[in-house]
Amino acid sequence: MKFPKLGSRKSIVVYVATVVNLTIVYSLIFIYLSKIELHPEQANLITAVYWVMSSMTTVGYGDVVFTSNIGRIFSVVVQLSGVIMIFGLMFPLVITPWLERTIKVMLPLKAPEGMTDHIIICRYNRLVETLINELKDHRISFIIVDNDEHLIHELVEKKIPCIFGSASNEEALKNANIDTARVVIANDTDEENANIVLTAREYTDVDVIAMVEDTSKAKYLRYAGASRVVSPKSLFGRFIGKKAIDPFVSRLTGATEFFEGVSIVEFPIYPKSQLIGNTFETAAIRERTGANIVGIWKSGSLSFNPHAGDIIKDNSVLLAIGTTEQLSKLKKLTR
């Protein structure tokens, strides 16, 4: 039997109807076989339904049994069909979809009422972590749209504004209050970012910043309607290239602008710096300066994934993102 879409009301109705019809048919066969085996005391509807349900649920109390071969074969058929109906169909058609819907109901689906002039961030990753810190420092409201249930649960626990949904879906963007948003940042794959831009453009003329992994696809994002296309890899590459050309360039004057008012700068650790010997956790650089450390040069190689337990040494070089004021504070700590 072909069932409708899993978890739909129609599929549940079909499932229940199938169980009821099987129970009726099996009960009638039970009554007939009981009469053949000369057991008139059990040839009634109540006993028949009781036996059918006990057999289909594989409980099998054993108080009502068939002794003939045909009766035993019938018992096996009822038991097997019960296993299929309960474990093969009830769980995927009824129980599992119901649990999924229950879990999704617990996820935030709409932005808080009254949220305006905010930034919608489509998809969460490490780059967004730095952006969120900057937005919090400047007291700019934002909300993240992501279709990863596990991630949304984590963001909710961290009290980071977010909603569950696909950012390329118009309903999700409406739920994020796109009509009153300041900017939309498309931070997914290049293909998905194009869909996000197109969806946003169909609904509003809000500014859309699109991240791009493959710079050759930047023009397509612009064609789709992106106000600005940003390539993080290109910016990092430009910065590293600048360092290769002139490794002794003034750290702040040679900064590479990442976003408007936010730059990425390299800071060598000087011999008498108070940071030497501290881990990133104990140094509390962000708490003291507001700047975010996004990389560290160690043993001649650049790591973009510094850990809280990494120790800052006199030969370390920090890669930081922040405003001019924040980076100036960090500069003092490194000297």
Beta strands, then each sheet from edge to edge (+ up, - down):
strand 1: 119-122
strand 2: 142-146
strand 3: 162-164
strand 4: 183-186
strand 5: 207-211
strand 6: 228-230
strand 7: 256-259
strand 8: 262-268
strand 9: 292-298
strand 10: 301-303
strand 11: 317-322
sheet 1: 3+ 2+ 1+ 4+ 5+ 6+
sheet 2: 7+ 8- 11+ 9- 10+
end
